[in-house]
């Protein structure tokens, strides 16, 4: 009983999701109206198709008199040969009009479907960009790509392949019923007697099709994820000789996807087989009863031909309805995957009446902030700190201490579980988060480089910047010199993830990007940890200029990057256990002093000293 209720609730929820997708058809009402117009033309032509053959059988070859309405309208129709010519001409005319109407319908249907699909894909893509980092960290990138690029076609399938054909089928059924009833009521009742059995088939076999299709699409998403992960890490895959292992992973999901696809196909085949059996039995019964009525003289041969033709036209929309139900079940699985994302509210939202962050001074305060990624497992515990313009706050500590999490909360990638973070006295949640992020520039350990031109990479945060501003930012970041040596200078295209640039060159582009943004708050997340000492020295000069007159947070990997720190925070297990200047912390002899001693000792034999790890919680 509970399972039945659960299935019913799931079905109702899925139906609501599909109905919500119909809003994408509302803005295309002209195209929908044109489709309905061609649809009614097709229905009228289907009603006319068997009548020329009836005239040939009953009025040309048989003894039935030609109807007066035809002889009065069509010249020569009173003569059998003339009537035959008109009947033959009608067949050709019906075909030509029907072909033109069908071609127009297919074109309009395709255009409508593609427009709705791309609108839905655009909305889904935009929504995913608004979702928090926590959301994306818990979901496969490949699966999200599959939902945007593949599952978005569900709206086209639902409207153009399911809803419109279903409406056409219903109108056709009503029209056919009226005409067939006027010809022979008994046969008509027998013809529609199969409908309850078709409804049972739709109810019985429709749900497995949806379940199998959902399973197939989920596995396809995982398969795409394997491709995305492997191709995104080709150097590591080749270096660790994991080619065979990654191939096996792909083939494993490919085999599972194939099985799911075959199961979905098999469910569809059973659906069509049972529907076909029902309509075939109905046709056989009508053929026998029609022949019996003809033998008793109650029907003419032409009328039987017309009725059997209409029977085929009656069962075509019935088959269409069953096929539509099958199509809709497959599309419903995709619609569920799309709506699952669209119905997920972004975790980072502006409060009502949130204000725009403008003319920011940079007075920052963390007040007893606690946060974690999983319930009951805090990453930051009761963190409090203050910083203002001109301050350089260095954050050090062992791997997993919460260093990156602390600065990410300033960008409002996450909101505190408890406590508050304020900027110039305003709780960050009372500021429009997009305007807040415009006040912050980031230079990361792994700079994000687009596979486009140098100019576009520097202007990533300010696409409207002039060329003069871009070159000035590059010069300030000590990047202009190497850019000028490139084949096309600022118009040189870099490879995927900046593969054609060295680590130092990529980092200088990242610094130039921060210069161009000219934000009052600067976050440096271990910007030189992956560089050699020589390259680091070149970057530090640029970083010193970048930090002037700003409030700066530096996640420290090397002591050289925090030489200008006005305050050092030492994190361990999510808590600030030490704070102060370098001299004060050394005098305390605590964790910072231990890390410093470790780094100093390693400097004797290595150019890669460490204060805390590059990874973080």
NUGU-208641 format. One line per field, with one value per residue (C-alpha): residue in one letter; x, y, z. Coordinates in Angstrom, 1 decimal, decimal comma. Example, Ala and Ser with C-alpha at 12.3 -4.5 7.8 and 13.67 -1.06 7.14 Angstrom:
% NUGU-208641
residu	(a|s)
xx	(12,3|13,7)
yy	(-4,5|-1,1)
zz	(7,8|7,1)
***
This chain:
% NUGU-208641
residu	(x|x|x|x|x|x|x|x|x|x|x|x|x|x|x|x|x|x|x|x|x|x|x|x|x|x|x|x|x|x|x|x|x|x|x|x|x|x|x|x|x|x|x|x|x|x|x|x|x|x|x|x|x|x|x|x|x|x|x|x|x|x|x|x|x|x|x|x|x|x|x|x|x|x|x|x|x|x|x|x|x|x|x|x|x|x|x|x|x|x|x|x|x|x|x|x|x|x|x|x|x|x|x|x|x|x|x|x|x|x|x|x|x|x|x|x|x|x|x|x|x|x|x|x|x|x|x|x|x|x|x|x|x|x|x|x|x|x|x|x|x|x|x|x|x|x|x|x|x|x|x|x|x|x|x|x|x|x|x|x|x|x|x|x|x|x|x|x|x|x|x|x|x|x|x|x|x|x|x|x|x|x|x|x|x|x|x|x|x|x|x|x|x|x|x|x|x|x|x|x|x|x|x|x|x|x|x|x|x|x|x|x|x|x|x|x|x|x|x|x|x|x|x|x|x|x|x|x|x|x|x|x|x|x|x|x|x|x|x|x|x|x|x|x|x|x|x|x|x|x|x|x|x|x|x|x|x|x|x|x|x|x|x|x|x|x|x|x|x|x|x|x|x|x|x|x|x|x|x|x|x|x|x|x|x|x|x|x|x|x|x|x|x|x|x|x|x|x|x|x|x|x|x|x|x|x|x|x|x|x|x|x|x|x|x|x|x|x|x|x|x|x|x|x|x|x|x|x|x|x|x|x|x|x|x|x|x|x|x|x|x|x|x|x|x|x|x|x|x|x|x|x|x|x|x|x|x|x|x|x|x|x|x|x|x|x|x|x|x|x|x|x|x|x|x|x|x|x|x|x|x|x|x|x|x|x|x|x|x|x|x|x|x|x|x|x|x|x|x|x|x|x|x|x|x|x|x|x|x|x|x|x|x|x|x|x|x|x|x|x|x|x|x|x|x|x|x|x|x|x|x|x|x|x|x|x|x|x|x|x|x|x|x|x|x|x|x|x|x|x|x|x|x|x|x|x|x|x|x|x|x|x|x|x|x|x|x|x|x|x|x|x|x|x|x|x|x|x|x|x|x|x|x|x|x|x|x|x|x|x|x|x|x|x|x|x|x|x|x|x|x|x|x|x|x|x|x|x|x|x|x|x|x|x|x|x|x|x|x|x|x|x|x|x|x|x|x|x|x|x|x|x|x|x|x|x|x|x|x|x|x|x|x|x|x|x|x|x|x|x|x|x|x|x|x|x|x|x|x|x|x|x|x|x|x|x|x|x|x|x|x|x|x|x|x|x|x|x|x|x|x|x|x|x|x|x|x|x|x|x|x|x|x|x|x|x|x|x|x|x|x|x|x|x|x|x|x|x|x|x|x|x|x|x|x|x|x)
xx	(0,0|2,8|4,7|1,6|1,1|4,8|4,6|1,5|3,2|6,3|4,1|2,3|5,5|6,9|3,8|4,0|7,6|6,6|3,8|6,2|8,2|5,3|6,1|8,8|6,0|4,0|6,5|6,3|2,6|2,8|4,7|2,3|-0,7|0,9|1,5|-2,2|-3,2|-1,2|-2,4|-6,1|-5,2|-3,7|-6,8|-9,1|-7,0|-7,1|-10,9|-11,0|-8,5|-10,8|-13,7|-12,2|-11,8|-15,4|-16,6|-14,6|-16,0|-19,6|-20,3|-17,9|-17,6|-20,8|-24,5|-24,7|-25,9|-23,5|-24,5|-26,3|-23,9|-21,0|-22,8|-23,9|-20,3|-18,0|-18,4|-18,7|-19,1|-22,4|-20,4|-18,5|-15,3|-15,5|-16,2|-13,2|-11,0|-12,2|-11,5|-8,0|-7,3|-8,6|-6,1|-3,2|-4,4|-4,8|-1,3|0,3|-1,5|-0,7|3,0|3,3|1,4|3,6|6,8|5,6|4,6|8,0|9,9|7,8|8,0|11,8|12,2|9,9|11,6|15,1|14,2|12,6|15,5|18,2|16,1|15,9|19,6|20,4|18,3|19,8|23,4|22,7|21,2|24,2|26,5|24,5|24,8|27,3|30,7|29,3|26,7|29,3|31,7|29,0|28,1|29,8|30,8|30,2|26,7|25,9|27,2|24,9|21,9|22,6|23,5|21,4|18,5|17,4|15,9|13,2|11,1|11,2|10,3|7,4|5,9|6,6|6,8|4,3|1,8|1,1|0,8|-1,5|-3,8|-3,8|-4,7|-7,6|-9,0|-8,6|-10,3|-13,3|-13,5|-13,2|-15,8|-18,3|-17,8|-17,7|-20,8|-22,7|-21,5|-22,1|-22,7|-22,2|-18,8|-17,8|-18,6|-16,6|-13,7|-13,5|-13,9|-10,1|-9,5|-9,8|-7,3|-4,9|-5,3|-4,3|-1,2|-0,2|-0,7|1,0|4,1|4,6|6,3|9,0|10,0|10,5|12,5|14,8|15,3|16,3|18,7|20,2|20,6|22,2|24,8|25,5|26,2|28,8|30,3|30,8|32,3|35,0|35,8|35,9|38,1|40,5|41,0|41,3|44,2|46,0|49,5|48,9|47,2|50,2|52,8|51,3|50,5|46,8|45,6|44,4|42,8|40,9|39,9|38,5|36,6|35,0|34,2|32,6|30,2|29,7|28,7|26,3|24,8|24,4|22,5|20,3|19,7|18,7|16,4|14,7|14,4|13,0|10,4|9,4|9,2|6,9|4,8|4,4|3,8|0,9|-0,6|-0,2|-1,9|-4,9|-5,4|-4,9|-7,6|-9,9|-9,2|-9,8|-13,1|-14,4|-13,3|-15,4|-18,4|-18,2|-18,0|-21,1|-23,0|-22,0|-23,2|-26,6|-26,8|-26,6|-23,3|-21,9|-18,4|-17,3|-18,7|-16,7|-13,5|-14,1|-14,8|-11,7|-9,6|-11,1|-10,4|-6,7|-6,9|-8,7|-6,1|-3,2|-4,0|-4,6|-1,1|0,1|-1,3|0,4|3,6|3,2|2,9|6,1|7,9|6,6|7,8|11,3|11,2|9,8|13,0|15,0|12,7|13,1|16,9|16,6|14,0|16,0|18,6|16,3|14,2|17,4|17,6|21,1|22,5|24,0|21,1|20,8|18,6|15,5|16,5|20,1|22,2|24,9|28,4|29,8|32,6|34,1|36,7|37,7|37,0|36,6|35,5|34,9|32,7|32,7|32,3|31,7|31,3|31,6|30,8|29,0|26,5|28,3|31,7|32,9|35,9|36,1|35,3|34,6|36,9|37,2|39,5|39,6|41,5|41,3|42,8|46,6|46,5|48,2|46,8|48,8|47,1|49,3|48,8|49,1|47,2|43,4|43,5|40,8|42,9|41,2|37,8|38,4|39,1|36,4|33,8|34,9|34,0|30,8|31,3|29,8|27,7|28,5|26,6|26,9|28,5|28,8|31,3|31,0|32,4|32,4|29,8|27,5|26,8|27,9|24,4|22,9|25,1|24,3|26,7|27,6|28,4|30,5|32,6|33,3|35,1|37,5|40,4|41,9|45,3|45,3|47,9|46,6|45,6|42,5|43,6|41,1|42,0|41,7|43,9|46,2|44,1|40,9|42,5|43,7|40,3|38,4|37,1|36,6|35,7|35,0|38,5|40,4|43,6|45,6|44,2|45,1|48,7|49,1|47,9|50,3|53,2|52,4|52,4|55,8|54,0|54,3|57,8|57,1|53,7|55,5|57,7|54,8|54,0|50,8|51,5|48,3|46,3|48,2|45,9|47,0|46,3|43,8|44,4|47,3|49,3|51,5|52,7|55,0|53,8|55,4|53,8|50,4|50,7|51,7|48,6|46,6|48,3|47,6|44,0|43,9|45,6|43,0|40,1|41,6|39,5|39,9|40,2|42,8|43,1|46,4|45,9|49,5|50,3|54,0|54,0|54,3|57,1|60,9|62,8|63,9|60,4|59,0|61,4|60,1|56,5|57,0|57,8|54,5|52,7|54,1|52,8|49,4|49,0|49,5|46,6|44,4|43,3|45,1|44,6|47,6|47,4|51,1|53,1|56,5|57,6|58,8|55,1|54,3|57,2|54,9|52,3|50,9|49,2|49,8|47,0|48,0|45,1|45,0|41,9|39,7|40,7|43,0|45,5|48,0|48,0|50,4|53,5|56,3|58,5|55,7|54,9|58,5|58,8|55,8|57,6|54,3|53,2|54,3|57,8|57,8|56,8|59,3|62,1|61,0|61,1|64,4|65,9|64,7|66,1|69,6|69,0|66,0|64,6|61,0|60,4|57,0|54,8|51,6|50,4|49,0|45,9|43,2|39,9)
yy	(0,0|2,4|1,5|2,2|5,6|6,3|5,5|7,6|10,6|10,1|10,0|13,2|15,0|14,0|15,2|18,5|18,9|18,1|20,7|23,3|22,8|23,9|27,5|27,3|26,8|29,8|32,3|30,5|30,9|31,9|28,7|26,6|28,2|27,5|23,9|23,5|25,0|22,5|19,8|20,5|20,5|17,0|15,8|17,1|15,4|12,1|12,3|12,9|10,2|7,2|8,9|8,9|5,1|4,8|6,8|4,4|1,3|2,3|4,9|4,1|0,3|-0,3|0,6|3,4|6,7|9,7|12,1|15,2|17,5|16,2|16,4|20,0|21,1|19,0|19,2|15,7|13,9|12,4|10,2|7,3|8,1|11,8|10,8|8,5|11,3|13,6|10,9|10,3|14,1|14,3|11,6|13,6|16,9|15,4|14,0|17,3|19,3|16,7|16,6|20,4|20,5|17,7|19,4|22,7|20,9|19,1|22,4|24,3|21,5|21,2|25,0|25,1|22,1|23,5|27,0|25,5|23,1|25,9|28,1|25,4|24,5|28,2|28,5|25,3|26,5|29,9|28,2|25,9|28,9|30,4|27,2|27,1|25,5|22,9|21,9|21,4|19,6|16,9|16,4|15,0|17,6|15,1|14,4|18,1|18,5|15,6|17,4|20,6|19,3|16,1|16,1|19,6|18,0|16,6|19,8|19,4|15,7|16,5|19,3|18,3|14,5|13,9|16,7|18,0|14,4|13,6|16,6|15,7|12,1|13,1|15,5|12,8|10,3|12,5|13,3|9,7|8,6|11,1|10,0|6,3|6,5|8,0|5,1|2,2|2,6|-1,1|-1,3|2,0|0,8|-2,3|-0,2|2,0|-1,1|-1,6|1,8|0,5|-2,3|0,3|2,4|-0,7|-1,2|2,4|2,2|-1,2|-0,8|3,0|3,2|0,7|2,7|5,8|3,9|2,3|5,5|7,3|4,6|4,9|8,7|8,5|6,0|8,1|11,0|8,8|7,7|11,3|12,1|9,4|11,0|14,5|13,5|11,5|13,9|16,7|14,9|13,4|14,3|12,5|9,6|9,1|9,7|7,0|4,7|4,6|4,4|0,8|1,5|4,5|2,6|-0,2|2,4|3,8|0,4|-0,6|2,3|1,8|-1,8|-0,8|2,0|-0,5|-2,9|-0,1|1,1|-2,4|-2,8|0,5|-0,6|-4,0|-2,3|-0,1|-3,2|-5,0|-1,8|-1,7|-5,5|-5,5|-2,3|-3,8|-7,1|-5,1|-3,0|-6,0|-8,0|-5,0|-4,8|-8,5|-8,4|-5,4|-7,1|-10,2|-8,2|-5,9|-8,8|-10,4|-7,1|-6,9|-10,4|-9,5|-6,4|-3,9|-2,3|-1,6|-2,7|0,9|1,7|-1,2|0,1|3,5|2,1|-0,1|2,9|5,0|2,1|2,3|6,1|5,5|3,1|5,3|8,0|5,3|3,9|7,5|7,9|4,7|5,7|9,2|7,7|5,7|8,8|10,9|8,4|8,5|12,3|12,4|10,7|13,4|16,1|14,8|15,2|18,7|19,9|18,3|21,0|23,8|23,1|23,2|26,7|28,2|28,1|31,5|34,0|37,7|38,6|40,7|44,3|43,4|46,5|46,9|46,9|50,3|52,6|49,8|50,8|47,3|47,0|43,3|41,5|37,8|37,4|33,9|32,2|28,4|26,5|23,0|21,1|18,2|18,4|18,0|18,3|21,9|23,0|26,4|26,8|30,1|32,2|35,9|38,4|42,0|43,6|47,0|48,9|48,5|45,3|42,2|39,2|36,0|32,7|29,7|26,2|22,5|20,9|20,7|23,5|25,5|28,2|28,2|27,8|31,0|33,2|31,5|32,7|36,2|35,8|34,3|31,0|29,7|31,3|30,7|28,2|30,6|34,0|36,7|38,2|41,9|44,4|48,0|47,1|45,3|41,6|40,0|38,4|41,9|42,7|41,7|38,8|39,7|43,3|41,9|39,7|42,7|44,2|41,2|40,2|36,7|35,3|31,6|28,9|27,3|30,3|29,8|30,3|30,1|28,6|32,0|35,1|36,7|39,9|38,1|36,2|39,4|41,1|38,1|40,1|43,3|42,4|46,0|47,2|49,1|47,8|50,5|49,4|45,8|46,6|48,8|45,9|43,5|45,9|46,3|42,5|42,2|40,3|42,8|41,7|38,0|38,8|41,1|38,2|36,0|35,5|37,6|39,5|40,1|38,3|35,1|32,2|29,9|26,2|24,5|25,6|27,7|24,7|26,8|29,0|28,4|28,4|31,8|33,3|32,0|33,4|36,8|36,8|36,1|39,0|41,3|40,2|41,4|44,7|45,3|44,6|47,1|45,8|47,1|43,5|41,1|37,4|35,6|31,8|30,4|32,2|31,2|27,7|25,9|28,1|27,9|30,5|32,5|32,9|33,6|36,5|38,1|37,7|39,1|42,5|42,6|41,3|44,0|46,6|44,8|44,8|48,5|50,4|47,2|44,9|41,6|38,0|35,7|32,0|31,4|28,5|30,2|32,7|35,0|35,7|37,0|39,3|42,3|40,7|43,0|40,1|36,3|33,9|30,3|27,8|24,3|22,0|25,0|27,2|30,2|29,1|31,9|35,4|38,3|39,5|37,2|38,2|37,7|34,3|33,2|34,4|32,2|29,1|27,6|26,0|28,9|28,7|25,0|25,4|28,2|25,9|23,1|25,4|27,0|23,5|22,3|25,4|24,1|21,3|22,4|25,3|24,1|25,1|24,6|26,3|24,3|22,2|23,4|21,4|22,7|22,0)
zz	(0,0|1,0|-2,2|-4,3|-2,6|-3,1|-6,8|-7,1|-5,5|-7,7|-10,8|-9,7|-9,0|-12,4|-14,1|-12,4|-13,5|-17,1|-17,0|-15,7|-18,9|-21,0|-20,2|-22,8|-25,4|-24,2|-25,7|-29,1|-29,5|-33,2|-34,0|-32,0|-33,8|-37,2|-36,2|-35,2|-38,5|-40,5|-38,1|-39,0|-42,7|-42,3|-40,4|-43,2|-45,8|-43,9|-43,9|-47,6|-48,7|-49,0|-50,8|-54,3|-54,0|-52,8|-55,9|-58,2|-56,6|-56,0|-58,7|-61,6|-61,4|-59,4|-59,9|-57,3|-58,8|-58,7|-55,9|-57,3|-55,4|-57,5|-60,9|-60,2|-59,2|-61,3|-65,2|-66,7|-63,4|-64,6|-67,0|-65,4|-67,2|-66,3|-62,6|-62,7|-64,0|-61,2|-58,6|-60,0|-60,0|-56,4|-55,3|-56,8|-55,3|-51,9|-52,1|-53,1|-50,4|-47,8|-48,8|-48,6|-45,3|-43,8|-44,9|-43,3|-40,1|-39,8|-40,4|-37,8|-35,3|-35,6|-35,2|-32,2|-30,6|-31,1|-29,7|-26,6|-26,1|-26,3|-24,0|-21,4|-21,8|-21,3|-18,2|-16,8|-17,6|-15,9|-12,9|-12,5|-12,5|-9,5|-7,5|-4,6|-4,7|-2,2|-4,7|-7,5|-5,2|-4,6|-8,2|-11,2|-13,8|-16,6|-15,4|-15,2|-18,8|-19,9|-18,3|-20,1|-23,5|-23,6|-21,1|-22,2|-25,4|-23,1|-23,6|-27,4|-27,0|-24,6|-26,8|-30,4|-30,1|-27,4|-26,6|-30,2|-31,7|-28,7|-29,5|-33,2|-32,3|-30,1|-32,7|-35,4|-33,1|-32,6|-36,4|-37,3|-34,8|-36,2|-39,8|-39,0|-36,8|-39,7|-41,9|-39,5|-35,7|-34,8|-36,4|-34,9|-31,4|-32,0|-33,3|-30,2|-27,9|-27,9|-26,2|-22,6|-23,3|-24,8|-21,6|-19,5|-21,7|-21,2|-17,5|-17,1|-19,4|-19,3|-15,9|-16,7|-19,8|-17,7|-15,0|-17,7|-19,5|-16,2|-15,4|-18,9|-18,7|-15,3|-16,5|-19,6|-17,3|-15,4|-18,6|-19,7|-16,3|-16,9|-20,2|-18,8|-15,8|-17,9|-20,7|-18,1|-16,5|-19,5|-18,2|-14,9|-16,7|-19,0|-16,2|-14,0|-17,0|-16,2|-19,8|-19,5|-16,1|-17,4|-20,5|-18,3|-16,3|-19,5|-20,9|-17,5|-17,6|-21,4|-20,8|-18,0|-20,2|-23,1|-20,8|-19,5|-23,1|-24,2|-21,2|-22,1|-25,7|-24,7|-22,5|-25,5|-27,8|-25,3|-25,2|-29,0|-29,3|-26,8|-28,4|-31,8|-30,8|-29,4|-32,5|-34,8|-33,0|-33,4|-37,1|-37,6|-35,8|-37,9|-41,1|-40,3|-39,1|-42,1|-44,5|-42,8|-43,2|-46,9|-47,5|-46,0|-48,2|-45,4|-46,6|-50,1|-51,0|-51,3|-47,8|-46,4|-48,1|-46,7|-43,2|-43,3|-44,4|-41,6|-39,2|-40,2|-39,7|-36,3|-35,1|-36,3|-33,7|-31,1|-32,0|-31,9|-28,4|-27,2|-28,9|-27,4|-24,0|-24,6|-25,8|-22,9|-20,4|-21,8|-21,9|-18,4|-17,1|-18,7|-17,5|-13,9|-14,3|-15,6|-13,0|-10,1|-10,8|-11,6|-8,5|-6,3|-4,8|-4,7|-1,2|-1,5|-1,9|-1,1|1,8|1,1|0,6|0,2|-0,8|-3,4|-2,2|-3,4|-2,3|-0,1|2,4|3,3|7,0|7,5|10,7|11,4|14,5|16,1|12,7|12,6|9,3|7,9|4,7|6,4|9,3|12,7|11,2|11,4|9,4|11,1|14,8|16,5|14,2|15,0|13,3|12,1|9,2|7,5|4,6|4,4|6,5|5,2|7,0|6,5|7,2|7,9|9,2|8,4|5,6|6,3|8,9|7,1|5,5|2,0|3,6|5,7|2,7|0,6|3,1|2,5|-1,2|0,1|-1,6|1,7|4,5|8,2|10,2|13,1|13,7|11,0|8,6|8,0|5,5|6,5|9,2|6,8|7,2|3,9|3,7|3,6|0,5|-3,0|-3,4|-7,1|-6,1|-3,1|-5,4|-7,7|-4,7|-4,4|-6,6|-6,3|-7,3|-6,9|-6,7|-9,9|-12,0|-14,2|-17,8|-20,7|-24,1|-25,8|-26,3|-23,8|-24,0|-23,2|-20,3|-18,6|-19,2|-17,8|-14,9|-16,9|-20,5|-21,3|-20,4|-23,1|-24,7|-22,9|-19,5|-20,3|-21,3|-18,2|-16,0|-17,8|-17,3|-13,6|-13,3|-15,0|-17,8|-20,7|-21,7|-22,2|-23,9|-26,4|-27,4|-28,3|-32,0|-32,0|-28,8|-26,8|-29,5|-29,1|-28,2|-25,3|-25,1|-22,9|-19,3|-20,5|-21,6|-23,9|-21,0|-18,1|-14,5|-13,9|-17,1|-16,1|-12,6|-14,0|-16,2|-13,0|-11,3|-14,3|-14,1|-10,5|-11,3|-14,0|-11,7|-9,2|-6,2|-2,7|-1,3|-2,4|-1,7|-2,5|-2,2|-2,2|-5,4|-5,6|-4,0|-7,4|-8,7|-8,4|-6,3|-9,3|-10,8|-7,4|-7,0|-10,2|-9,0|-5,5|-6,9|-8,8|-5,8|-3,6|-6,0|-6,1|-2,3|-1,9|-0,3|-0,1|2,6|1,7|2,9|2,0|2,4|3,1|1,7|1,7|4,2|1,4|0,5|4,0|4,6|4,5|6,8|9,5|11,2|11,0|11,9|12,7|12,1|13,3|13,0|12,2|15,1|15,3|17,9|17,5|16,1|16,0|14,2|13,2|16,1|18,6|17,3|17,3|20,9|21,8|20,6|19,4|16,2|14,0|15,5|14,8|11,2|10,7|12,1|9,9|6,8|7,8|8,2|4,9|3,2|3,8|1,3|-0,8|-2,6|-1,8|1,9|3,2|5,8|5,8|2,8|-0,5|0,0|2,4|3,9)
***
